[in-house]
Amino acid sequence: MVKSQCFELGYIAKIHGLDGGVVAVLDVDQPERYRKLDALFIEQENQLVPYLVNKTSGQKGNQLILGLEGIDNGDKASTLKGCKLWLPEKALPKLEKDQYYFHELVGCIVEDKALGRLGEIREILDLPQQTLASMDWKGTEVLIPLHENILLKFDRQASVLYTMLPDGLLEVYTKTETEEDDAH
């Protein structure tokens, strides 16, 4: 399985007990949907390695205790600490027609209502304060807040995200030091 056909579910935060259990932190909107996993992929050395899940327990918030086949002691479990967890995209719940997952935006073109075609989304940054799309615009990274007031429509077929960026957003990223000094 390749990453482009998967979505990042979360990561392994720490070991749990001496029998190889691990605590997974699920970085998804509805972690309760993933309580009964049968299998998942763990990223190790840039490869997605499949693991069968033989036990899940202790869901608290976005944390889940997992028992993985072949991981039967603390030493084996500790090698997985910090590793990312992945699931195939087909495991995602179906969405309404006008809904989308943020990971679907990577590689899409941003087209603004006032400014036209701007650039391609390189990655999604899920920060504690907000989620941002990183876009390359004329050789400069621009961070676009993924907020309902900015996002107008996502055309999945054409891979285009239609936006209405706040006035001055692009200028924040393109001001030179001289212009900033002149402003002071």
BATITOR-622925 format. One record per residue: residue in three letters; residue number from 1; z, y, x of N, C-alpha, C, CB in turn. Coordinates in steps of 0.2 Angstrom, whole numbers. Glycine has a CB too. Layout:
// residues N
{rec "Ala", NUM, {Z, Y, X}, {Z, Y, X}, {Z, Y, X}, {Z, Y, X}},
...
***
This chain:
// residues 184
{rec "Met", 1, {0, -6, 4}, {0, 0, 0}, {0, 6, 4}, {6, 0, -5}},
{rec "Val", 2, {-4, 11, 3}, {-4, 17, 7}, {-1, 23, 3}, {-12, 19, 8}},
{rec "Lys", 3, {2, 28, 7}, {6, 33, 4}, {2, 37, -2}, {8, 38, 9}},
{rec "Ser", 4, {-5, 38, -1}, {-9, 42, -6}, {-9, 38, -13}, {-16, 42, -3}},
{rec "Gln", 5, {-7, 32, -13}, {-6, 29, -19}, {1, 28, -22}, {-10, 22, -19}},
{rec "Cys", 6, {5, 31, -19}, {12, 31, -20}, {15, 38, -21}, {16, 27, -15}},
{rec "Phe", 7, {22, 38, -24}, {25, 44, -24}, {32, 43, -21}, {26, 46, -31}},
{rec "Glu", 8, {35, 48, -18}, {41, 48, -14}, {47, 47, -19}, {42, 53, -9}},
{rec "Leu", 9, {51, 42, -19}, {56, 41, -24}, {63, 44, -22}, {57, 34, -26}},
{rec "Gly", 10, {64, 44, -15}, {70, 47, -13}, {71, 44, -6}, {76, 45, -17}},
{rec "Tyr", 11, {77, 43, -4}, {79, 41, 3}, {85, 37, 3}, {79, 46, 8}},
{rec "Ile", 12, {86, 33, 9}, {93, 29, 9}, {97, 34, 13}, {91, 23, 13}},
{rec "Ala", 13, {103, 35, 10}, {108, 40, 13}, {113, 37, 17}, {112, 43, 7}},
{rec "Lys", 14, {115, 31, 15}, {120, 27, 19}, {121, 20, 17}, {127, 31, 19}},
{rec "Ile", 15, {125, 16, 21}, {126, 9, 20}, {132, 9, 15}, {127, 5, 26}},
{rec "His", 16, {132, 3, 11}, {137, 3, 6}, {140, -4, 7}, {135, 4, -1}},
{rec "Gly", 17, {146, -5, 9}, {150, -11, 11}, {147, -15, 17}, {149, -15, 4}},
{rec "Leu", 18, {149, -21, 17}, {147, -25, 23}, {142, -30, 22}, {153, -29, 25}},
{rec "Asp", 19, {140, -31, 15}, {135, -36, 13}, {128, -33, 13}, {136, -38, 6}},
{rec "Gly", 20, {126, -27, 16}, {119, -25, 17}, {117, -20, 11}, {115, -31, 17}},
{rec "Gly", 21, {122, -18, 7}, {120, -14, 2}, {119, -7, 5}, {126, -13, -3}},
{rec "Val", 22, {115, -3, 1}, {113, 4, 3}, {114, 9, -3}, {106, 4, 7}},
{rec "Val", 23, {115, 15, -1}, {115, 20, -6}, {109, 24, -6}, {122, 25, -5}},
{rec "Ala", 24, {105, 24, -11}, {99, 27, -12}, {100, 34, -15}, {93, 23, -15}},
{rec "Val", 25, {97, 39, -13}, {97, 46, -16}, {90, 46, -19}, {99, 52, -12}},
{rec "Leu", 26, {90, 47, -26}, {83, 47, -30}, {82, 55, -31}, {84, 43, -36}},
{rec "Asp", 27, {76, 57, -28}, {74, 64, -28}, {69, 64, -34}, {71, 66, -21}},
{rec "Val", 28, {71, 63, -40}, {66, 63, -46}, {70, 66, -51}, {64, 56, -48}},
{rec "Asp", 29, {66, 69, -56}, {69, 72, -62}, {74, 68, -66}, {64, 75, -66}},
{rec "Gln", 30, {72, 62, -67}, {76, 57, -72}, {77, 51, -68}, {72, 56, -78}},
{rec "Pro", 31, {83, 51, -64}, {84, 46, -60}, {86, 39, -64}, {90, 47, -55}},
{rec "Glu", 32, {89, 40, -70}, {91, 35, -74}, {85, 30, -75}, {94, 37, -80}},
{rec "Arg", 33, {79, 33, -75}, {73, 28, -76}, {72, 23, -71}, {67, 33, -77}},
{rec "Tyr", 34, {75, 24, -65}, {74, 19, -60}, {80, 15, -58}, {72, 23, -54}},
{rec "Arg", 35, {84, 14, -63}, {90, 9, -62}, {88, 2, -61}, {94, 10, -68}},
{rec "Lys", 36, {83, 0, -64}, {81, -7, -64}, {75, -9, -60}, {80, -10, -71}},
{rec "Leu", 37, {75, -7, -54}, {69, -8, -49}, {69, -15, -47}, {70, -4, -43}},
{rec "Asp", 38, {63, -18, -47}, {62, -25, -45}, {60, -25, -37}, {57, -28, -49}},
{rec "Ala", 39, {56, -20, -35}, {54, -19, -29}, {52, -12, -27}, {47, -23, -28}},
{rec "Leu", 40, {52, -10, -21}, {50, -3, -18}, {47, -4, -11}, {56, 1, -19}},
{rec "Phe", 41, {45, 2, -9}, {43, 2, -2}, {48, 7, 2}, {35, 5, -1}},
{rec "Ile", 42, {49, 5, 8}, {53, 9, 13}, {49, 11, 18}, {60, 5, 15}},
{rec "Glu", 43, {49, 17, 20}, {45, 20, 25}, {48, 18, 32}, {43, 27, 25}},
{rec "Gln", 44, {45, 14, 36}, {48, 13, 43}, {42, 13, 48}, {51, 5, 43}},
{rec "Glu", 45, {43, 18, 53}, {38, 19, 58}, {32, 21, 55}, {38, 13, 63}},
{rec "Asn", 46, {32, 25, 50}, {26, 28, 47}, {22, 22, 43}, {21, 31, 52}},
{rec "Gln", 47, {25, 17, 41}, {22, 12, 37}, {26, 10, 31}, {21, 5, 42}},
{rec "Leu", 48, {23, 9, 26}, {27, 7, 20}, {28, 0, 19}, {23, 9, 13}},
{rec "Val", 49, {34, -2, 20}, {36, -9, 20}, {39, -11, 13}, {41, -11, 26}},
{rec "Pro", 50, {36, -17, 10}, {39, -19, 4}, {45, -22, 4}, {34, -23, 0}},
{rec "Tyr", 51, {50, -21, -1}, {56, -24, -1}, {57, -26, -8}, {62, -20, 1}},
{rec "Leu", 52, {60, -32, -10}, {62, -34, -16}, {69, -32, -17}, {62, -42, -17}},
{rec "Val", 53, {71, -29, -23}, {77, -27, -25}, {81, -33, -28}, {77, -20, -29}},
{rec "Asn", 54, {86, -35, -26}, {90, -41, -29}, {96, -38, -33}, {92, -46, -24}},
{rec "Lys", 55, {98, -32, -32}, {104, -29, -36}, {103, -22, -36}, {110, -32, -32}},
{rec "Thr", 56, {105, -19, -42}, {106, -12, -42}, {112, -11, -46}, {100, -8, -46}},
{rec "Ser", 57, {116, -6, -44}, {122, -4, -47}, {125, 3, -45}, {128, -9, -45}},
{rec "Gly", 58, {130, 5, -49}, {133, 11, -47}, {129, 18, -48}, {136, 11, -41}},
{rec "Gln", 59, {125, 18, -53}, {121, 24, -53}, {126, 30, -55}, {116, 24, -59}},
{rec "Lys", 60, {126, 35, -51}, {131, 41, -52}, {126, 47, -50}, {137, 40, -47}},
{rec "Gly", 61, {124, 51, -55}, {120, 56, -54}, {113, 54, -52}, {123, 61, -49}},
{rec "Asn", 62, {111, 56, -46}, {105, 54, -43}, {106, 48, -38}, {101, 59, -40}},
{rec "Gln", 63, {112, 45, -37}, {113, 40, -32}, {113, 33, -35}, {119, 41, -29}},
{rec "Leu", 64, {110, 28, -32}, {110, 21, -34}, {111, 17, -28}, {103, 20, -37}},
{rec "Ile", 65, {116, 12, -29}, {117, 7, -24}, {112, 1, -25}, {124, 4, -25}},
{rec "Leu", 66, {109, -1, -19}, {103, -6, -19}, {105, -12, -15}, {97, -3, -17}},
{rec "Gly", 67, {104, -18, -17}, {104, -24, -13}, {97, -26, -12}, {108, -29, -16}},
{rec "Leu", 68, {95, -26, -6}, {88, -28, -4}, {87, -35, -1}, {85, -23, 1}},
{rec "Glu", 69, {82, -39, -3}, {81, -45, 0}, {80, -45, 7}, {75, -49, -4}},
{rec "Gly", 70, {84, -49, 11}, {83, -49, 18}, {88, -44, 22}, {76, -47, 20}},
{rec "Ile", 71, {91, -40, 18}, {96, -35, 21}, {103, -38, 19}, {94, -28, 19}},
{rec "Asp", 72, {106, -42, 23}, {112, -45, 21}, {118, -43, 25}, {111, -52, 21}},
{rec "Asn", 73, {118, -38, 29}, {124, -36, 33}, {123, -28, 35}, {125, -40, 39}},
{rec "Gly", 74, {129, -25, 37}, {129, -18, 38}, {124, -16, 44}, {136, -16, 40}},
{rec "Asp", 75, {123, -20, 49}, {119, -19, 54}, {112, -18, 52}, {119, -24, 60}},
{rec "Lys", 76, {109, -23, 48}, {103, -22, 46}, {102, -16, 41}, {101, -29, 42}},
{rec "Ala", 77, {107, -15, 37}, {107, -9, 32}, {107, -3, 36}, {113, -10, 27}},
{rec "Ser", 78, {110, -2, 41}, {111, 4, 45}, {104, 6, 48}, {116, 4, 50}},
{rec "Thr", 79, {100, 1, 49}, {93, 3, 52}, {89, 7, 47}, {89, -3, 55}},
{rec "Leu", 80, {91, 6, 41}, {87, 9, 35}, {89, 16, 33}, {87, 5, 29}},
{rec "Lys", 81, {95, 18, 36}, {98, 25, 35}, {93, 30, 36}, {104, 26, 38}},
{rec "Gly", 82, {92, 35, 31}, {87, 40, 32}, {80, 39, 30}, {87, 43, 39}},
{rec "Cys", 83, {78, 32, 29}, {71, 30, 28}, {70, 33, 20}, {70, 23, 28}},
{rec "Lys", 84, {63, 35, 20}, {61, 37, 13}, {59, 31, 9}, {55, 41, 14}},
{rec "Leu", 85, {60, 31, 2}, {59, 26, -3}, {52, 28, -7}, {65, 25, -7}},
{rec "Trp", 86, {48, 24, -8}, {42, 25, -11}, {41, 20, -17}, {36, 25, -6}},
{rec "Leu", 87, {37, 22, -22}, {35, 18, -27}, {27, 19, -29}, {39, 18, -34}},
{rec "Pro", 88, {24, 14, -31}, {17, 15, -33}, {16, 20, -38}, {13, 9, -35}},
{rec "Glu", 89, {11, 25, -38}, {10, 30, -43}, {10, 27, -50}, {4, 34, -42}},
{rec "Lys", 90, {8, 21, -51}, {7, 18, -58}, {14, 16, -61}, {3, 11, -57}},
{rec "Ala", 91, {19, 17, -57}, {26, 16, -59}, {29, 22, -62}, {31, 14, -53}},
{rec "Leu", 92, {25, 28, -62}, {27, 34, -65}, {27, 34, -72}, {23, 40, -62}},
{rec "Pro", 93, {31, 37, -76}, {31, 37, -83}, {24, 41, -85}, {37, 40, -86}},
{rec "Lys", 94, {21, 40, -90}, {15, 43, -93}, {18, 50, -95}, {12, 39, -98}},
{rec "Leu", 95, {13, 55, -94}, {15, 62, -96}, {10, 64, -102}, {14, 67, -90}},
{rec "Glu", 96, {12, 69, -105}, {8, 72, -110}, {1, 75, -107}, {11, 78, -114}},
{rec "Lys", 97, {-4, 76, -110}, {-10, 79, -108}, {-10, 85, -103}, {-15, 80, -113}},
{rec "Asp", 98, {-5, 90, -105}, {-5, 96, -101}, {1, 96, -96}, {-4, 102, -106}},
{rec "Gln", 99, {4, 90, -95}, {9, 89, -90}, {6, 86, -84}, {15, 85, -93}},
{rec "Tyr", 100, {10, 87, -78}, {7, 84, -72}, {14, 83, -67}, {2, 88, -68}},
{rec "Tyr", 101, {13, 79, -62}, {18, 79, -57}, {16, 83, -51}, {18, 71, -54}},
{rec "Phe", 102, {21, 86, -48}, {20, 91, -42}, {16, 88, -37}, {26, 94, -40}},
{rec "His", 103, {17, 81, -35}, {13, 78, -30}, {5, 78, -31}, {16, 71, -28}},
{rec "Glu", 104, {3, 79, -37}, {-4, 79, -39}, {-7, 85, -37}, {-4, 78, -47}},
{rec "Leu", 105, {-3, 90, -36}, {-6, 97, -34}, {-8, 97, -27}, {-1, 102, -35}},
{rec "Val", 106, {-6, 93, -22}, {-8, 93, -15}, {-15, 91, -15}, {-4, 87, -11}},
{rec "Gly", 107, {-19, 96, -11}, {-26, 95, -10}, {-30, 99, -15}, {-28, 88, -11}},
{rec "Cys", 108, {-26, 102, -20}, {-30, 106, -26}, {-31, 113, -23}, {-26, 106, -32}},
{rec "Ile", 109, {-36, 116, -26}, {-38, 123, -25}, {-34, 127, -30}, {-46, 124, -26}},
{rec "Val", 110, {-32, 133, -27}, {-28, 138, -31}, {-33, 143, -33}, {-22, 141, -27}},
{rec "Glu", 111, {-34, 144, -40}, {-38, 149, -42}, {-34, 154, -46}, {-44, 146, -46}},
{rec "Asp", 112, {-34, 160, -44}, {-30, 165, -47}, {-34, 169, -52}, {-27, 170, -42}},
{rec "Lys", 113, {-31, 171, -58}, {-34, 174, -63}, {-37, 181, -61}, {-29, 176, -69}},
{rec "Ala", 114, {-33, 185, -57}, {-36, 191, -54}, {-39, 191, -48}, {-30, 196, -54}},
{rec "Leu", 115, {-37, 186, -43}, {-40, 186, -36}, {-45, 181, -35}, {-34, 185, -32}},
{rec "Gly", 116, {-46, 176, -40}, {-51, 171, -39}, {-49, 166, -34}, {-58, 174, -35}},
{rec "Arg", 117, {-53, 162, -31}, {-52, 156, -27}, {-48, 158, -21}, {-58, 152, -25}},
{rec "Leu", 118, {-42, 155, -20}, {-38, 157, -14}, {-38, 152, -8}, {-31, 159, -17}},
{rec "Gly", 119, {-36, 146, -10}, {-35, 141, -5}, {-33, 134, -7}, {-31, 144, 1}},
{rec "Glu", 120, {-32, 130, -3}, {-30, 123, -4}, {-22, 122, -4}, {-34, 118, 0}},
{rec "Ile", 121, {-19, 119, -8}, {-12, 117, -8}, {-11, 111, -2}, {-9, 115, -15}},
{rec "Arg", 122, {-7, 113, 3}, {-6, 108, 8}, {0, 103, 7}, {-5, 112, 15}},
{rec "Glu", 123, {5, 106, 4}, {11, 102, 3}, {15, 105, -3}, {15, 101, 9}},
{rec "Ile", 124, {20, 102, -5}, {25, 104, -10}, {32, 104, -7}, {25, 100, -17}},
{rec "Leu", 125, {35, 110, -7}, {42, 110, -4}, {47, 111, -10}, {42, 116, 0}},
{rec "Asp", 126, {51, 105, -10}, {56, 105, -16}, {63, 107, -13}, {57, 98, -19}},
{rec "Leu", 127, {64, 114, -13}, {70, 117, -11}, {75, 117, -16}, {68, 124, -8}},
{rec "Pro", 128, {81, 118, -14}, {87, 118, -19}, {86, 124, -24}, {94, 119, -16}},
{rec "Gln", 129, {83, 130, -22}, {83, 136, -26}, {77, 135, -31}, {82, 142, -22}},
{rec "Gln", 130, {71, 132, -28}, {65, 132, -32}, {60, 127, -28}, {62, 139, -33}},
{rec "Thr", 131, {55, 125, -32}, {49, 121, -29}, {44, 126, -28}, {47, 116, -34}},
{rec "Leu", 132, {41, 125, -22}, {35, 130, -19}, {29, 125, -17}, {38, 134, -13}},
{rec "Ala", 133, {23, 128, -18}, {17, 125, -15}, {15, 129, -9}, {11, 125, -21}},
{rec "Ser", 134, {14, 126, -4}, {12, 129, 2}, {4, 129, 2}, {15, 125, 9}},
{rec "Met", 135, {1, 135, 3}, {-6, 135, 3}, {-9, 139, 9}, {-8, 139, -4}},
{rec "Asp", 136, {-14, 137, 11}, {-17, 141, 17}, {-22, 146, 14}, {-21, 136, 22}},
{rec "Trp", 137, {-21, 152, 16}, {-25, 158, 13}, {-27, 162, 19}, {-21, 162, 8}},
{rec "Lys", 138, {-33, 161, 21}, {-36, 165, 27}, {-32, 164, 33}, {-36, 173, 25}},
{rec "Gly", 139, {-30, 158, 34}, {-27, 156, 40}, {-19, 158, 40}, {-30, 160, 46}},
{rec "Thr", 140, {-17, 160, 35}, {-9, 161, 34}, {-6, 157, 29}, {-8, 168, 32}},
{rec "Glu", 141, {-1, 154, 30}, {3, 150, 25}, {6, 155, 20}, {8, 145, 28}},
{rec "Val", 142, {5, 153, 13}, {7, 157, 8}, {11, 152, 4}, {2, 161, 4}},
{rec "Leu", 143, {17, 154, 2}, {21, 150, -3}, {21, 152, -10}, {29, 149, 0}},
{rec "Ile", 144, {19, 148, -14}, {18, 150, -21}, {24, 147, -25}, {11, 148, -24}},
{rec "Pro", 145, {28, 150, -29}, {33, 147, -33}, {30, 143, -39}, {38, 153, -36}},
{rec "Leu", 146, {32, 137, -40}, {29, 133, -45}, {33, 135, -51}, {29, 126, -43}},
{rec "His", 147, {32, 140, -55}, {35, 142, -60}, {31, 143, -66}, {39, 149, -59}},
{rec "Glu", 148, {33, 142, -72}, {29, 142, -78}, {26, 149, -79}, {33, 140, -84}},
{rec "Asn", 149, {29, 154, -77}, {26, 161, -78}, {20, 162, -73}, {31, 166, -77}},
{rec "Ile", 150, {19, 158, -68}, {14, 159, -63}, {8, 154, -64}, {17, 158, -56}},
{rec "Leu", 151, {10, 148, -66}, {5, 142, -67}, {2, 143, -74}, {9, 135, -66}},
{rec "Leu", 152, {-4, 143, -74}, {-7, 144, -81}, {-10, 137, -83}, {-13, 149, -80}},
{rec "Lys", 153, {-13, 133, -79}, {-16, 127, -81}, {-18, 123, -74}, {-23, 128, -85}},
{rec "Phe", 154, {-18, 116, -75}, {-20, 112, -70}, {-26, 108, -73}, {-14, 107, -68}},
{rec "Asp", 155, {-31, 108, -69}, {-37, 105, -71}, {-38, 99, -66}, {-44, 109, -71}},
{rec "Arg", 156, {-35, 93, -69}, {-35, 87, -65}, {-42, 85, -62}, {-31, 81, -68}},
{rec "Gln", 157, {-46, 85, -67}, {-53, 82, -65}, {-56, 87, -60}, {-58, 83, -72}},
{rec "Ala", 158, {-56, 93, -60}, {-59, 98, -55}, {-54, 99, -49}, {-60, 104, -58}},
{rec "Ser", 159, {-48, 96, -49}, {-43, 98, -44}, {-42, 105, -43}, {-45, 94, -38}},
{rec "Val", 160, {-41, 109, -48}, {-40, 116, -48}, {-33, 118, -52}, {-46, 120, -51}},
{rec "Leu", 161, {-29, 122, -48}, {-23, 125, -51}, {-24, 132, -53}, {-17, 124, -47}},
{rec "Tyr", 162, {-24, 134, -59}, {-25, 141, -61}, {-19, 144, -61}, {-29, 141, -68}},
{rec "Thr", 163, {-19, 150, -58}, {-12, 154, -58}, {-13, 161, -60}, {-10, 154, -50}},
{rec "Met", 164, {-8, 165, -60}, {-7, 172, -61}, {-2, 174, -56}, {-6, 174, -68}},
{rec "Leu", 165, {-4, 175, -50}, {1, 177, -45}, {5, 184, -46}, {-2, 177, -38}},
{rec "Pro", 166, {11, 184, -44}, {14, 191, -45}, {11, 196, -40}, {22, 190, -43}},
{rec "Asp", 167, {10, 202, -43}, {7, 208, -38}, {11, 208, -32}, {8, 214, -42}},
{rec "Gly", 168, {7, 208, -26}, {10, 209, -20}, {12, 203, -16}, {16, 213, -20}},
{rec "Leu", 169, {11, 197, -20}, {14, 191, -16}, {10, 189, -10}, {13, 185, -21}},
{rec "Leu", 170, {3, 190, -10}, {-1, 188, -4}, {0, 193, 1}, {-8, 188, -6}},
{rec "Glu", 171, {1, 199, -1}, {3, 205, 4}, {9, 204, 8}, {3, 211, 1}},
{rec "Val", 172, {14, 200, 5}, {20, 199, 9}, {19, 195, 15}, {25, 195, 4}},
{rec "Tyr", 173, {14, 190, 14}, {12, 185, 20}, {7, 188, 24}, {10, 179, 17}},
{rec "Thr", 174, {4, 193, 23}, {-2, 196, 27}, {0, 202, 30}, {-8, 196, 23}},
{rec "Lys", 175, {6, 205, 29}, {8, 212, 32}, {8, 210, 40}, {14, 215, 29}},
{rec "Thr", 176, {6, 215, 44}, {7, 214, 51}, {13, 218, 53}, {1, 217, 55}},
{rec "Glu", 177, {15, 217, 59}, {22, 220, 61}, {21, 227, 62}, {24, 217, 68}},
{rec "Thr", 178, {15, 230, 63}, {13, 237, 64}, {14, 240, 57}, {6, 238, 67}},
{rec "Glu", 179, {11, 237, 52}, {12, 239, 45}, {19, 240, 43}, {8, 235, 40}},
{rec "Glu", 180, {23, 234, 45}, {30, 234, 43}, {34, 240, 46}, {33, 228, 45}},
{rec "Asp", 181, {32, 241, 53}, {35, 246, 57}, {34, 253, 54}, {33, 246, 64}},
{rec "Asp", 182, {27, 254, 51}, {25, 260, 48}, {29, 262, 42}, {18, 260, 47}},
{rec "Ala", 183, {31, 256, 38}, {34, 257, 32}, {41, 259, 33}, {34, 250, 28}},
{rec "His", 184, {44, 258, 39}, {51, 260, 40}, {51, 267, 42}, {55, 256, 45}},
***
